[in-house]
């Protein structure tokens, strides 16, 4: 499965510590290999068409993604600091997903 990076997600990933960055790329590799079949603890469904890659470690990282036209689009990434999923971060992912689908109509 092809992985398509939002430029902000790529920048976010490269801003992480090297060990965390390696874990993120490993999870992206799982997504590329298993696509729709990836399951917890590596991925979690957030809404109908929005999922999160879950990277555990010193830094808890989440990368929101969606499937569109046989590809996985990485929409938004952030370092998770609390147990609850921040509405602000979810809102950014939803906005980017809407831009993706509106642009490609």
N, C-alpha and C positions, 0 to 999 in steps of 0.2 A: 504494500500500500504506500502510495506517495504521501509524504509529509510536507505540508506547506506552512511556512513560518510567517507570521505577522512580523514586520521589521522590529517592532517594540519588544516582541517576545524574544527574538534573537538577541537583541541588546540586553534584555533582562538576564538571560541565561549566561551570557558572557561576563556579566557584572558579578556573578556569584563566585564564592570561593572555589578553588579548583576541584576539591573533593566533592562538593555539592554539585558543581557543574557536571562532573563525570556521572554522578547518579542520575541527574536529569537526562543526560544524553542516553543513558542506559534504559530509562523508562520510555523515552521517545523511540528507542530501538525496539522495545517490546510492542509499542503501539504500531510501529511500522510492520513488524512481523505478524502480529496477531490481529490487528485491526479491530473489528467489531467484537472479537472474542476475548479481548482483554477484560479482566474482572478484578474485583477487590482482592488483595489490598492495593493493587497497582492503579486501579481506575475506579471511579465512582460516578454514577449517573446523577446529575444535578437537576436537570429538567428534561423535557421531552427530547430535545436534540442537543443538549449541552452536557459535557462530561468533564471530569477533572482528572488529570494525572496526579498521583499522590507520591511525593518523594519524601521519604522519612530520613531522619538523621539529625545532625546538630542543628541544621536549619530545615524546618518543615516547608517544603516548596509545593505549590499547586500551580498547574498549568491547565487552563481551560481549553477545551477543543471541541470541535464538531466534525461530523462527516458530511461531505458535500461533493457530489460528482466523483465518487470513487477515490476521494482523497481525505486525509485528516488535516484539518486546518487548526493550527495552534493560534488561539485568539488572544489570550492574556495570561500572564504569569505574575505571581507574587509570593513573598515569604509570609507564611501563615504564623501569626503571633498569638492567636487565641483559639479556643476550641470551636467557637462559632464561625461559620463562613461569613466574612464581612460583606454586607450588602453593597458597599462601594465597589469592591473587587468583582462581585458577581455582575453588577450593573455594567462595568466596563466590558466584560465578556459578552453580555447580551447585546450591548451596543455594537461591538465588533462583528458579532454574528449577523445582526441585522444589516450592517453595511455590506458584508459579504454576499448575503442573499439578494439584497436590493441591487447591488452592482452587477450581479451576474444574471439578472432576469432577461 
